[in-house]
Amino acid sequence: MTRAIVVLQARTGSTRLPGKVLRPLGRHTLIGHCLRRLKAADVGPVIVATTTLPADDAVVEEAARYGCAAYRGEEQDVLARYAGAARMHPSRFVIRATADNPAVDIGSAARLLTEVEHAGAEYGIEDGLPCGAAVEVVAADTLHRVALLTEDARDREHVTLFITRHRFAFRTVAPLAPADVRRPDLRVTVDTPADAAFMDAVLRRFDDEPAPAPLARIVAAIDVMASRRAA
């Protein structure tokens, strides 16, 4: 059994921006950026949790391009997909990431794992990161327990919603993010065409670099872009 696995949920059927996970943002697709950054975190194998729909064959192929395995399950029951991936790759902890976030903080997973372990917690998320830069850590046993406890469609879709709605029943931590990435005022997620255009402009600045840029450098680039627009 490994210490942790990273499970990235991804599908092409986004209602607000269909096909966005395969949309190019600079040199890589949105999901490609996510996978590069989560692999660079170096906390465990990265598995893409997608659906059994034929349209998501392309997601599986894109995961393979970045050297990542895939687990396929029901479209709406994302919690079952996570539980299935966790059964296929047994570990003590599951790191939850979503394919909306091409600038996820590379260092967050390792920091959060350490905090969760030291506190003997079941769930953790860092506080103060830009919108779209965080991951969540869930104890695998807790994930499987939640999958048995709830049939609520919202809980099944949002994976950790049951835990956050019932925090009193779980041991949780929410450590403050480091100062150089503590920017809750910034948005680095992709949910709309405007988000995609913005993150394309940001990430193109790093196209020529062989490794994904740390979040602190992305934050600095966004600040430079904002100052130039304001000048």
N, C-alpha and C positions, 0 to 999 in steps of 0.2 A: 504493500500500500504506500502510495506517495504522499508527500506532505500536502500538496495542493494541485488542482487542475484549474485551468482557466476555461470557462465556457462562454462563448460569444454567440448571442442569439442574433440570427440574421434571416431575412426572407425578402423576396422581391416584391411582395404584395403590400407595400406601404400604402395606406389610403391617401395620405396627404402628398406624397412624392413617390409614386410608383417606380420601382426599379432603382431606387436611390443607392442601394448598397453596391451596385455595379457601376455607378456613375463615376467617371474619372474626375479626380481632384488633383490637378497637376499630373505627375507621372504615374500615380497609382489610383486604383479605384478606392471608393470610400471604405469598403471592407478590407482592401489591401492595406490601407493606412492602419486600420484597427489591428489587423493581424501582425503587421511589422512591429507595432508598438507593444502589443501584448507579448509577443515572442521576446522582444528586447527586455521586458521586465524580468525574464528568466526565473520565474517562480514555479513553473511546471508546464506540462504539455497544454497546448491550446486546441480546443475542440470547438468546431462550429456547430451550433444546434439550429438546424433548419427544418423545413417541412418536407413532407413526402410528395408535395405537388410537383408536377413536371417542370413548372417554371423555375423551381428552385434547384433543378439539376445544375444550372449555371452557377449557383452559390457553392455547391459541392466542388465543382470544377475550379472555381476561383480559390477556394480554400486549399485545394491540392496544389495549386500553383505556388502557394506560399508555404507549402510543406505541412499543412494542418489537416487533421482528420475531421470527419463530419459525423454527426448523429442526426437522424431524421425521425420526425414524429408529427403529431397533429398540429395543424396550423394555429389554432386558437389556444391549445393547451400547452403554453410555453413552460409551465412548471413541470409537466410530465416530460417534456424534452430535456430539461435540466436533470431531472431525476434519472432519466434513461442514460444520459451521457455520464452521470456520476456512477451509475451501476457498471457501465462499460469500462470506466477508468477509475477504479476505486482509489479514494484519497481521503484524508482527514478533513480537508477544506475545499470548498468550491468558490472560485472567484467569478462573480457575475459581471459580464461586460456586454454592451449592446453595440450593434453595428451602425449606430447613429453618430458615433463619436470618434472622428479621425484624429483628434488631438488628445486622446486619453492619456493621463499622466503616467509615464513609464514607471516612475518610482512608487506610485501609490500602492500597488498590490503588495510589494514587499514590506513597506512600512505598516500597512494595515494588518497583514498577516501576523507580524511581530506583536502588534498591539493586542490583537484578538487572542493570540496564544498566551501572552503574559497575563492578560486579564481573566483567562479561562472563560472567554465569551463565546457566544454562538453566532453572533452577527456583528458586523462593523461596517462603517462607511466614514470616510474623512469629511470633515466639515470645512467649508471655505474655498473649495476648489471652484474654478469656472464651471458654469453649466455645461455638462458634457465631458468633463475631464475625470470624473470619479469612477471607481469600481466599487463593488460590494463584496464582502467576504462572508460566507455562510458555512458553518460546520456542516459537513456532509450528512451526518446523522440527523441534524435539525432539518435540513432540506427534505430528506426522505420522510421525516415525521410530518412536516407541513403538507407534503404531497398527499398524505393519508388523511389529514385532519380536515381539509377544506375542499368543498365542491363549488364554492362561489366562483363564478366565471371571471370576476375581476382578479381574484387571487390567483387563479390558474393562468391568466394572461400576464400579470405583472410580477409573478414569481416571489418577490419578497414583501409584497403588500400585506400579507397576513401577519408577518413578523412585525412590520412597522406599525400596523394597526393594533397589535397586542404586545407592545414593548414590555409591559409589566410581566408577561409570561416568559420572556426570553432574557438571557444575559447579553446585553448589547454594549458597544462602545462607539463613540463618535469623536475620535481625536481631531485636533485642529491641524489642518494642512500646514506645511512649512511656509514661512513668510514669502519666499520668492515665487510661490505659485498660489498664494492665498488671495484670489481675485474673484470673489463671487459675483462681481459686477459684470464679468465677461461671459459671453456665450460662444462656445466652440462646438456646438452640436449641429446636426444637419436634419432639419425637420421640414423646411420649406425651400422653394427655389432661391429665395434671397439668402438663406443660410448656406446653401450649396455654392452660390456665387462668391460669397464672402470667404468661405473656407478654401475654395479653389484659389482665390487671390493670396490668401495667407500661406497655404502649403506650397504653392509654386515657388516661393522664396527659398525653399529648401530642396528643390528638385535635384540639384547637382550634388547633394551630400549623400554618401553611401549608407549612412545610418540615420534612423529617425531622430529628429531634433528633440532635445528635452523640452518639456512644457514651458520652463522658464524662458527659453529663447523664443518660443512661439508667442508667449505673452508679451515679451519685449517687442517683437515684430508687429503685433497688433497695436501696441501703444504708439509705435512709430507711424504706422498707417493712419491712426486717428489724429495724431498731431499734424500730419501733412494735410489731411482733409480740413482741419480746423484753421490752418495757416492762410 
